[in-house]
Amino acid sequence: MDEVTFRSDTVLSDVHLYTPNHRHLMVRLNGMGQPVFLSQFKLLWNRDSQTDSGAEGGSHGTVPAEDTPPRGSGSAKPPLGSGCRIDTGQEGVGAQLDEDGDLDVKRRPRAATDPKPAGLPRDKVHPTILTQEEDDPLADEAQESSPHDIIRIEHTMATPLEDVGKQVWRGALLLADYILFQRDLFQGRTVLELGAGTGLASIIAATVARTVYCTDVGTDLLAMCQRNIALNGHLTAAAGSVVKVKELDWLQDDLCTDPEVPFSWSQEDVSDLYSHTTILLAAEVFYDDDLTDALFKTLSRLAHKLKNACTAILSVEKRLNFTLRHLDVTCEAYDHFRSWLQRLERLADGQLRFVVEPVEASFPQRLVYERIQQLELWKIFVEPVM
């Protein structure tokens, strides 16, 4: 595989739009025939090293890195300024603007042999293909660092719309930042993530939580989650946490307990989920109105079954799109998401009360990515009616 190519229906993760010159390690093809890449997240303990967040030495590409404080560390450091950006491997290079002042995102890498490159030189993306017989190049880097300095995630770079959960999205990074900032909120808790995708936020939550249920749909995607959790066992083991990958279909009223079905629920897990869960998470799952409807209905259904009051933390990116119907730039998916928040606040069923609050995104940025203004966090407090 000499270079990555994209079709007209390809959906490319926002994260990878900002790493055009990074090299990625292709480790296998998944069950859908899509290339799976292995990226290394570098944990930055030293705030002064925030500009060195990319691949060490520039030899291997990574998705954005993180600088979680050690367990038991002191107060959080001040947030980065508005000028923070993802490391592109080229010093001093931030977001590029065209002559009209619009964001100029280079989606297709330019060949280094182009005699007349436009703007900055851009390398072709040449994935390094690994086999089971070869040594893992990332292993040497991991050995040079503390075990708690490295997170490794298998993911895809581009997919059809129905497989976007296999990519890493900025909303998951924002949610992970918040988890790392509010460690006390998650300490010793039971956490349920809905639409976990690659499992990044679940892994971060498991550095402090007691039990994390990492849920999504699709055997192939859930197998990727399971693989990522195994790759990061050093983090969950240090915290004494348990991460369980389960299927949770928002279009079904009940959890699947058929032992013949992969990633189904045991009766013990179902009992533990309903008895102890106090935090629910969801990131970047509000891009389709039907799925948004299903997510909020599932959230309400679960809240009525949980024995304790709970808090749902939702991460969303307000994406602007030009539509022929409006002949204007709109954000219909986001508007539909906000309408559901308003509906929950007005809901009065005599059993639960939903209190919705926005979270100011001024908490420290401990992962390196572009925290754009369109990224938002919302909290939903679910309490019994007294």
N, C-alpha and C positions, 0 to 999 in steps of 0.2 A: 504494500500500500504506500505509494509515493507521496500522495498529498490528499488532504481532506477536500471533498467536493460537496456542494450543497444543491439541492433541488429547489424548485420554486415553492414547495410546500414545507420546506425545512423550517423548524423553529430552533433558533440558536440561543443558548443561555446568555443573559445579559452579562454574566460574570466573564464569559470568554470573549466578549466583544472588546474587553479592555486588556486582554493578554495576547495581542496578535503575534508577538515574536517568541512566545514560550514554546518549548518542546514538551509534548505530552507522551506518556508511556502507554501504548496500547497493549493491553494484557490478554484480551480475548474478544470473541464475539458472543453477545448474549443470545438468548433463545429466539430473539426476533431478527438475528443476523446483524445487529448494530454493533459497531466497534465500541468497546468499553475501555476507558482510560483510567489510569491510576494517578491521582494527584496527591501531593504531599503538602499538608498544611503546617507551616512553621509557626510554632508558638513563640511569641516574642516576649521574653521576660523583661527585657531592658527597653524602656520607652525610648531611649536615645537611638535604638536600632530600628525605629519604625520605618525608615526609608529603605531598609534592606529586607523588605518583607517578601520579595520574590524568591525564586529558586536560588539557592546558594550557588554562587559562581555563575549563574545563568545557564547551567547545563541542563536542567530539567524544569519544565513548566509546572506551575502550580496554580490552583485556584487561590483566592485570597487567603492570607494567613491570619493567625490569631495570636494574641498575647495574654492568655488567661493568667491571672495571678495564682500563685501557689495556694493550696488550701490553708486557711488560717492567716492569710496575708492581711495587711492593714487596710486602711480606707482606700477607696477607689481613686485613681489618678484623674486629673481634670480631663475633659473631653478634648479630642483633637479639634482644630479650627475648621472653618468651612472650606479651607483649601486642601483638605486631605484627598488623596486620590489613590487609585490602585496602582501598584508598581508595574510598569510595563517593561522593565528591564532597560530603560533608557533614562538616564539621570536628567532630571529637570523637565521632563516631558509630561504635561498634563493633558486635559481634554483639548482636542483640536477643534477649531471653529473655521467654518468656510468664510468666504468674503462677505456674506450677508450676516455673519454672526451666529449662524446655526451650528449645532453640534455636528461635526463631521466624523461619523463612525465608520472606520474602514472594516468592512465585513470580510472582504476577500483579501488574503495576504498577497503582496506583490513579490514577484520573483526577484531574488537578489541580483540576478543577471540582467535585469531590465536596464538597457543603456540610458534611459531617461526616466528615472523614478520621479514620481510626483510627491514632493514633500519628503518625509522621513523615509529612510530605507526600510523595507519590510521583507522579512524572510518568508519563504514558503513554510507551511506547516508540514513537517516530516515526522510523523509519529514513529517512535521507536517501538518495534513489535517484539514483545517478550514471549518466550515459550516456557513451559514448565521446567525444561532442562537447563535454562539459562539462569545465571545469578540475577537477582533483582538489584538494579543499580541504586534504587532508593534505600536499600538495606544498609549500604555503607554510610550514607548520610545519617540515617537513623542511629547507627551505632556511635557516631561521633557526638550525638546530642543525648541529653537526658531523655529517658522514656517519656517524660511528661512534656517534651518539647515538640512532639510530632503527632499529627493526626493524618491518617491516610484514608482517602475516599475513592472508591471506584464510582465512575459516573460516565455518562455519555456527553458529547459536546453538542450534538444536534440531533433532533428527533422530529417525527411527525407530532402533531398537536396532542394526540392521545397518549404519547409517551413522555410528556414534558417532565413528569416526576422523576425521570432518570437523570435529569440535569441538576446542577447547583444554581440556585437563584438568589438574588440579593436579599429578598425577604427573609430567607432562612438565615442568612448571615446577620441581619438586623436582629432577628429573634435570638440567635445565639449570643450576640452582644448583650442583649437584655438579661438573658439567663446568667451570664457571667457577672453582670453588674449586681443582680439581685440574688446572689447565691443563698442568702438566708431564707428567702421565700421558698426555695426549692429543697432546702436541707432536710433530708430524711423523708421527703414526701413521695407519694405515688402519683406519677404523671402519665397522662395519655396524650399522645400526639396523633392528630388526625391528618391524613394525607402527608405522611412523613417523607415521601420521596426517597432520596438517598440515605436518609437517617441522620443527617448532620446535626440537626437540632436535638434529636433524641440522644445522640452520643454526648453532646455538650451537657444536656440536662442530667445525664447519668453520672457526670463527674461530682454531683452533689446529691441527687435524689436517691431514694431507697430503691424504688422500682419504676421502670419506664416501660410503658406499652407503646411500641413503635408500630403504627398501623397504616395500612394502605390497601389497595386491591391489585391483584395480578401476581401470579406466582413468580414471574420473571423479575418484577420489581422488588417483591418481598425477598427473593433470594439475594438480590443485590444489597438490600438492607442488612440481611443476615451476614453477608460477607463483610460489609463495612464494620459491623459491630465486632466481628471476630478480629478484623484487622486492628481494632482499637481496644482490644481487651485490656491492654496495659492501663488505660485511663479508667475504665469502669471497675477493674479489679482494685485499683488503688483506693477508690471511693467505697468499695464494698457494695456496689450497686448491681442490680440485675436488670438487663434489658431484654424484653420479650417481643419478638416480631410476630404480629398477628394480622390476619385479614379482617378489615372492618369496612364493609360495603355500606355507603351512605344510603343506598337505594333499598336496603333491606331493614326490616324492623328489628330483627333479632340477630345476635351474634352467631356465627357458624360454629357448632360444637361437634360436627361430624368428624371423628378421628381419622377417617379416610381422606379428608380434604387437607392439603398442605396448609400450614399456618392457621389451622382452626384453633378454637378455644377449648381448654379443658374446663370442667365444672369448677375446679379450684381457682383457675385464673378469672373466670367470670365472677365468682364470689369475691375474690380479692379486689377486682376492678371496681365493683359497685360499693364495696365496704370501705375502701381506703383512698380512692382517687379524690384529690382536691384541686388539681391543676390540669387544665386541658390546653393544648397548644395547636395552632394551625398557622402555616406560613405559605403565602403565594398560592392559595387554592381558590381564589375568587376571580378567575379569568373567564368563567362561563356562567351565565345566569342559572342554568339548570343545576350545575354543580353547586353553586352558591346556595340555591334553594335547598338542595339535599343536605349540604353541610349544616345549615342553621336548623333544619328540622332534626337532624341527628344530634346536634348539640342540645336542643331542647329535650329530646327524648332521653338522652343520657342523663341530663340534669335531673329529670324527674325520677330516675332510678338510683342515682347516687345517694348514699346515706348521709353524706356530709355536704355542707356548703362548699362551693367550688368557685374557682376563678378561671375564666377562659382568656388566653392571651393570643391575639390574632395579629398577624403581620400581613400587610397588603401593600402593593405598589400601585399607585394611581397612574395607569397607563393611558396616554392620550392617543387617539386614533382619528383619522379623517374618515368620515362616513358620507356616502352619497346621499343617504336618507336625510341627513341634516345639512349637507354641504358645508360642514364646519368640523373643527376638531372637537371631539367629545371624549368622554371617559365613561361609557355606558356600564361597563362591568363594575367599575368603582361606584358609580351612582346606585347600582342595584345592591351592592354590598352595604352602602350607607342606609338605603331604605330598610334593609333588614335590621340594622342596629336600632333605627327608630321604631320599627315594629315590635322589637323585643321590649323596648322601654315602655311601650303602651300595653304590653301583654298583661292581662290580669286574669289568671285562672284560679285564684284562690289558694294556690299551693306554693308557687315560687315567685320571687320578684327579681327582675333583671335590671341591674344598674350598669350603664355603659359609660366608660370614661376614656378619653384619648390619653395616650402616654406621650409626654414630651420627649422627643428624640434627642435630648441633650446629654444622655448618659454617655460614659466613656466609650470610644470606639476601640474595641480590643481585637477586632479583625480588620484587615486592610482591604477595603473595597470602597467604591464611591457611594457614600451615604447621601443620595440625592434627596431633594425636598419631597419628591413623590412617594418616598417610603414612609409608611405610617404603622404605628402600633396602637392597638385598642385593647382595653380590658373590659371584660364583662363579669361582674360579680353576681353570682347566683345565690340567693338566700331564701330560706323558707319564709313564708308569710306568717307573721306572729299573730 
